[in-house]
Amino acid sequence: MRKIIFLIIFFVLSSANAAEYRQDEITIIYENETDLMIALDSIDYVKDFFNKIGYECSKPIKIEFKNGGVEHPYSKTKKCYAYILFESRHIFMTAFDTDVPSFVFKQPVNQDLEMHMSCMVHELAHFFLDCQGKVDSYALHEYVAYIVQFSFISNETKNKILSENTHLENGFEKRNEITELAYEADAQKFGVNSYLHYLHDKGRLFKRIIELKENAIRSINTIT
C-alpha cells in the first residue's frame, strides 16, 4: 500500500464531524484519515486494473463513509456495509474502525483493513464497469466486481477463503447459474463461485462482460 502525501483542502461539514476531500473528479467524505487513504488507494488500484486491460474512466465519483453501517437503499429499516448508486455515481461505505451493528451481518464483525479496503475496490469496480456502458444484469456486474476484489486481496487471504470453500470446486458450472437469484441467495458464495469460474473459464466471460457482449439471463434490481 503506497504512502500518501496529503495535500488536502478540508471542509467542515455542518451536519457531522466529517471532512471532505476534493480533487479533479473525486469527492470523498470521510470520518477518519484511514478511510481517506483507503478510498484514494482503492481508486488507484482499480484504475490501474482497468487501464492494464485497456479501459479508462474519467467520470466524477463521490465516496461517502458512514459510521455504523449505511442505510439500505431499498429499505428504511435495514442497513448494509456498502453500495453504489449508479445514477449519481455515489458510493456509500461503512467507515473503518467504527461500531458496526451486528444486524448488518449474520454475526458480529471485527473489521479487517484488507477486507475493508477490498470492499471499496469491489464498489469501485462497479463504477468502472458502468463507465464502459450499460450492463443489463446485476449478476454480471457482481461477477466482475468480485473478480476485481479477489485480484486485490493477498494470496494468504485468498487461499484461506478458497480452502473454506473447496466444495465449490470450479465455481459456476454453467453460464445460466450466474443470476441475480444466486447472488441474492448467498452473496459470499456467489463471489467465490465467480472467482473460481473466472479461473476455470480463463477470463473469457469476464472479457465479454466488459466488452458489453454478454446479455442477462434474468434481470432484477438488487444491491451490492
N, C-alpha and C positions, 0 to 999 in steps of 0.2 A: 504494500500500500504506500503510495507516494506521500511525501511530506508536502503540506500545503502552506504556502506563504499567504496569509490572509490580508489581502488588500481590499477591504470591505467598507462599504458605506452602510452604517447601521441606521435603521428606522425603528423607533419605539412605537409599537402598536398599542393603541389606546385600549383595545379590548382584552389584552392578555400580556403576560410577561414573556413576550417573544420578540425575536429580532428578525429583520428582513434583509436578505442579500439579493442584489440585482446586478446582473452583468449580461450585456448583449440580450439574448432571447431567454435568459434564465432568471426566474424568480424563485427564491427559497425562503419560506417562513419556518423558523426553527426554534426549538426550546433550549437547545444546548449546542455547543460547538462540535460535539461528536456527530450530531445529526447533520450539521452543515458539511463536515468532512465526508460523511457517508454519501450525501447527495452529490457532491462535486466529484468524488472518486468514482461513484457509480455511473455518472454521466460520461466521464472519460472512458470507463471500461466498455460500456455499451456502444458508445460512439465508435471506439476503436474496433470492436467486434464487427459491427456492420460495415465500417469502412473497409475492413480487410476482405470482405466478400462483395465489395463494390456498391454499397448503398450508403446514402447520406441523408441527413435530416436537418433543415435549418429553421423549422417551425418553432414558435415560442412554447415553453413548457413552464408550468408552475408546480412547485412541490411544497406541500404544507404538512408539517409534523404536528401530531396531536398527542397530548398526554393521555394515557389510559385507554388507548384504542380510538378508532374513528367510527363515526356514526355510519351504520349500514345505509347505502344509498337507496335501498328499496324498502326499508323498514325503520320506523322511528323508535322502535323498541329494542333493536339489536345493534351490536357493534361488531366490527371486523378489524383485521390487522392492517389491511391496505387495499386500495382500489384506485382505478383511474377513470375519470370522466373524459371520454374521447372528444365530446363536442367542445369543451373548454380547454382541453389539454391540461388537465389539473389532476395531479396525483396527491392523494391523501395517505399519510403513513403514520403509524404509531411511533411516538418518539422513543428513542433508545434510553434505557436506564430509568424508566418511569414505571409506575404501577400499571400493570396490565391486568384488567379484570379477568378472573378465571372463566367467565362466561364467553369470552372471546374465543376460547379454545375448549377442547374436550377436557382438559385438565390444566392446572396452574402452570405457567410458563416462566422459566428463567431465561431471560433474553441472552442470546449469544451474538457477539458482534458480527461474526462471519455470516451467520444465517440471517441476521437482521439486515445486513448490507445486501445479501443475496435476494432478499425480498424487494429491496429497492431496485436492484438490477432487473428483476422479474417485471416490475411495473414499467420501467423504462424500456424494456424490450417490447412491451405492448405499444408504447408510444412510437418507437422507431418503426415498428411494423406498420402501424397506422399511417405513418408518413409516406409509406410506399403506395398506399391506395386502400380501397375498401376490401377487407377480407370478410366474407359473408357468413362466417361461422366463428362463434366464440371459442368453440373447441379447438379450432385450428390456431386461433390467437393464443390460447393457453399452451398448446403444443409447442409453439415457437418460444414463448416466454419461459417455459420450463427448460427448454434446451439451452437457452442463453444463461439461465440461472444455474443449471448444472455445470456449464462451462466455467462459471466463476468460482464455485466452491472448491476448496482444496481437495486433493486426491484422497487424503485421510478421511475427510468428512464424506466425500462421495462414496468411498469404499465401505464406510460404516453404514450409510443409507442402503446401499445395494446389498450388503451382507444381511441386512434385516429384511430384505425382500427377495430372497433367492427363488421363492416360489413363483415369481413373475417371469422368470427366465428371459425371453426375448421381448417382453413388453407386449404391446398390442399385436395380436396375430393377424388381424385383418383391418383394412382401412375403415370399414364400416363400424368398427368398435370405437373409433375416435369421435365421440359425440358429446354434446352438452349433457346428456343424461349420465354418461360415465363420469364426467367432471363433477356434476352436482352430487353424485352418489358418494364419491370419495376423492377430494381434490389432491390429496397427497399421493394416493395410489395412482391417480391419473398422471401426476408429474413423473413418478418413477417409470410407469409404463411408457410415457412419451420418450424419456431419455433412452430407455432400453430399445425401443422401436427405432429411434434415431440411429443408434449404433448399428443395429442389425440391418437397417434399411440403407446404411451408408449415406445418410443425409439427403436422399432423393426427395422424400416428401417435404422435408424442411425447405429445400430449394424451390420446389413447386409452389409452396405457400407464399414465400417471399416474392416470387415472380408473379403472384396473383393468378396462377394457373390451376389452382385447386378449388373445387366447389364444395359447399357444405353437404353433409349427409342430412342434417337437420339443424335448423337454427332456432334458438330461443334466447331471450335475454337472460343473462346470468351475471355473476360477479366474480372477480378475481380474488 
